[in-house]
């Protein structure tokens, strides 16, 4: 039986994919900020949900989506072809650091592998999607340095320890933190994720907080506002 997640303007088939549509992905898709980007790349696109959300938000953007898992890449490609944004979405199967080497992007996004230094999952596909080490982020930061336009930004949603690692990798690549959003489940909680924005321009750093729930199973006003144009429950 197909596993379909329905959004207001598109559908995501996630049948057989290790990583399903999740809060991290939809938050990055809704909150990634850019000024009329013309070129976007989604690294590790998974089912393609972030790329689809960005295609809906930025009508002038052409979007490359890169995925290293063959089945997942095929599924994302089908999701793109079945959407009204198909003519602006380009599915690329392979390693992000080895494809499309000459292109520059106004926006690079990723909901990257995490659980840094954690135990490997028993499920090999989920392990591929979620488990990595510092080398991945070293390659990702280097890729951003080489492929961002001068005013472009790279925006990632990551756990806080991973954010700290990425920040340590920036100086050697002449990249600078510009903005970060601390994500909390509830107002009194410690942040568990961060949407980290960095680029080639050195700017005053903007810090924000984003709370998902007002109470158990009660979404916050800011979450409902951010996802109103996407989730059918709002």
C-alpha positions as CSV (number, residue, x, y, z in Angstrom):
1,X,0.0,0.0,0.0
2,X,1.3,3.4,-0.9
3,X,2.3,5.8,1.9
4,X,1.2,9.2,0.8
5,X,1.5,12.5,2.7
6,X,-0.9,15.1,1.3
7,X,0.0,18.8,1.4
8,X,-2.3,21.6,0.2
9,X,-0.6,22.0,-3.2
10,X,1.2,18.7,-3.6
11,X,1.6,15.1,-2.4
12,X,4.6,13.2,-1.2
13,X,4.8,9.5,-1.8
14,X,7.2,8.1,0.9
15,X,6.6,4.4,0.2
16,X,9.8,2.5,1.2
17,X,11.8,5.6,2.1
18,X,13.9,5.5,5.2
19,X,13.1,9.0,6.3
20,X,9.5,10.0,6.2
21,X,8.0,13.5,6.1
22,X,8.9,15.0,9.5
23,X,8.9,18.1,11.6
24,X,12.5,19.1,10.9
25,X,12.0,18.9,7.1
26,X,8.7,20.9,7.0
27,X,10.1,23.5,9.4
28,X,13.2,24.1,7.1
29,X,10.9,24.2,4.1
30,X,8.7,26.8,5.7
31,X,11.3,28.9,7.4
32,X,14.2,29.0,5.1
33,X,14.6,32.7,4.2
34,X,15.8,34.1,0.9
35,X,15.3,37.2,-1.2
36,X,13.8,36.0,-4.5
37,X,16.3,33.2,-5.0
38,X,16.7,32.0,-8.7
39,X,18.7,28.9,-8.0
40,X,18.3,26.5,-5.1
41,X,19.8,23.1,-4.2
42,X,18.4,20.7,-1.6
43,X,21.2,18.3,-0.5
44,X,19.9,14.9,0.7
45,X,16.4,15.7,-0.5
46,X,14.9,12.4,0.7
47,X,11.3,12.3,-0.5
48,X,11.7,15.8,-1.9
49,X,9.5,17.5,0.6
50,X,11.8,20.5,1.2
51,X,12.4,21.1,-2.5
52,X,8.6,21.0,-3.1
53,X,7.9,23.4,-0.3
54,X,10.5,25.8,-1.7
55,X,9.1,25.5,-5.2
56,X,5.7,26.5,-3.8
57,X,7.2,29.5,-1.9
58,X,9.6,30.8,-4.5
59,X,7.9,30.8,-7.9
60,X,11.0,32.1,-9.7
61,X,13.4,29.5,-8.5
62,X,14.8,26.5,-10.3
63,X,15.6,23.8,-7.8
64,X,18.1,21.0,-7.9
65,X,17.6,18.1,-5.5
66,X,20.4,15.7,-4.7
67,X,19.9,12.3,-3.2
68,X,22.5,9.5,-2.7
69,X,20.0,6.6,-2.1
70,X,18.8,5.2,-5.4
71,X,15.2,4.2,-4.4
72,X,14.7,7.4,-2.5
73,X,15.9,9.5,-5.5
74,X,13.5,7.6,-7.8
75,X,10.6,8.3,-5.4
76,X,11.5,12.0,-5.1
77,X,11.7,12.2,-8.9
78,X,8.2,10.8,-9.2
79,X,7.0,13.2,-6.5
80,X,8.4,16.1,-8.5
81,X,6.9,14.9,-11.8
82,X,3.5,14.6,-10.2
83,X,3.5,18.2,-8.9
84,X,2.5,21.4,-10.5
85,X,6.2,22.6,-10.0
86,X,7.7,19.8,-12.1
87,X,9.2,22.1,-14.7
88,X,11.3,23.8,-12.0
89,X,12.5,20.7,-10.1
90,X,15.5,18.7,-11.2
91,X,16.3,15.4,-9.5
92,X,19.9,14.4,-9.3
93,X,20.9,10.9,-8.1
94,X,24.4,10.8,-6.6
95,X,26.8,12.4,-4.1
96,X,26.3,16.1,-3.8
97,X,30.0,16.9,-3.7
98,X,30.5,15.1,-7.1
99,X,27.7,16.4,-9.2
100,X,26.9,19.7,-10.9
101,X,30.3,21.1,-10.0
102,X,30.2,24.4,-11.8
103,X,26.8,25.8,-10.7
104,X,26.3,28.6,-8.2
105,X,23.2,28.8,-5.9
106,X,21.4,31.6,-4.2
107,X,20.2,29.1,-1.6
108,X,21.6,25.8,-0.4
109,X,19.4,23.8,2.1
110,X,19.7,20.5,3.8
111,X,18.1,18.5,6.6
112,X,21.3,16.5,6.8
113,X,22.2,13.2,8.4
114,X,22.6,13.6,12.1
115,X,23.1,11.5,15.3
116,X,26.8,12.4,15.0
117,X,29.0,9.7,16.5
118,X,25.8,7.7,17.5
119,X,25.3,4.0,17.2
120,X,24.5,2.8,13.8
121,X,20.9,1.9,13.1
122,X,19.9,-1.7,12.5
123,X,18.0,-0.6,9.5
124,X,20.7,0.1,6.8
125,X,18.6,2.6,4.8
126,X,17.7,4.6,7.8
127,X,21.3,4.5,8.9
128,X,22.4,5.9,5.5
129,X,19.8,8.7,5.9
130,X,20.6,9.6,9.5
131,X,24.0,8.5,10.5
132,X,27.2,10.4,9.6
133,X,30.4,11.7,10.9
134,X,32.2,15.0,10.8
135,X,33.5,14.4,7.3
136,X,30.0,14.9,5.8
137,X,29.8,18.4,7.3
138,X,33.3,19.2,6.3
139,X,32.4,18.4,2.7
140,X,29.1,20.3,3.1
141,X,30.7,23.5,4.3
142,X,33.3,23.3,1.6
143,X,30.6,22.7,-1.0
144,X,28.8,25.8,0.3
145,X,32.0,27.9,0.0
146,X,32.4,26.8,-3.6
147,X,28.8,26.9,-4.8
148,X,27.1,29.8,-3.1
149,X,26.7,33.1,-4.9
150,X,28.2,36.1,-3.2
151,X,25.0,37.0,-1.5
152,X,23.7,33.4,-1.2
153,X,23.1,31.5,2.0
154,X,23.3,27.9,3.2
155,X,20.5,27.0,5.6
156,X,20.5,23.7,7.6
157,X,18.3,22.3,10.4
158,X,20.6,20.4,12.8
159,X,20.9,19.4,16.4
160,X,22.9,21.9,18.5
161,X,26.1,19.8,18.8
162,X,26.2,19.5,15.0
163,X,25.6,23.3,14.7
164,X,28.6,23.9,16.9
165,X,30.7,21.6,14.7
166,X,29.6,23.4,11.6
167,X,30.5,26.8,13.1
168,X,34.0,25.6,13.8
169,X,34.4,24.6,10.1
170,X,33.4,28.0,8.8
171,X,36.5,30.2,9.3
172,X,38.8,28.1,7.1
173,X,36.2,28.3,4.4
174,X,35.6,32.1,4.8
175,X,32.0,31.6,5.7
176,X,30.1,33.4,8.5
177,X,27.0,32.8,10.6
178,X,24.3,35.3,9.7
179,X,21.2,34.0,11.4
180,X,20.0,31.1,13.5
181,X,16.6,30.0,14.8
182,X,16.5,28.0,18.0
183,X,13.7,25.4,17.8
184,X,11.9,24.3,21.0
185,X,9.1,21.8,21.5
186,X,7.6,24.0,24.3
187,X,8.4,27.5,25.5
188,X,10.2,26.3,28.7
189,X,12.2,23.6,27.0
190,X,15.9,23.9,25.9
191,X,16.3,24.1,22.1
192,X,16.7,20.7,20.4
193,X,17.3,21.9,16.8
194,X,18.7,25.0,15.2
195,X,18.1,26.4,11.7
196,X,21.6,27.7,11.0
197,X,22.1,30.2,8.2
198,X,25.6,31.1,6.9
199,X,27.1,32.7,3.9
200,X,30.1,34.6,2.4
201,X,28.9,38.0,3.8
202,X,29.8,38.9,7.3
203,X,26.8,40.5,9.0
204,X,25.4,41.2,12.4
205,X,24.0,37.8,13.6
206,X,20.3,37.6,14.0
207,X,19.0,35.2,16.8
208,X,15.4,34.0,17.0
209,X,13.4,31.3,18.8
210,X,10.6,29.2,17.5
211,X,8.3,27.2,19.6
212,X,6.3,24.3,18.2
213,X,3.7,23.6,20.9
214,X,1.7,25.7,23.3
215,X,0.6,22.5,25.1
216,X,0.7,18.8,24.3
217,X,-0.8,18.2,20.9
218,X,-1.6,22.0,20.7
219,X,0.4,23.7,18.0
220,X,1.7,27.2,18.7
221,X,0.4,30.2,16.8
222,X,3.8,30.6,15.1
223,X,3.9,27.0,14.0
224,X,0.4,27.2,12.5
225,X,1.3,30.5,10.7
226,X,4.5,29.0,9.3
227,X,2.8,25.8,8.0
228,X,-0.7,27.2,7.1
229,X,0.0,27.2,3.4
230,X,1.2,23.6,3.5
231,X,-0.4,21.3,6.0
232,X,-4.0,20.3,5.5
233,X,-4.7,20.3,9.3
234,X,-4.5,24.1,9.3
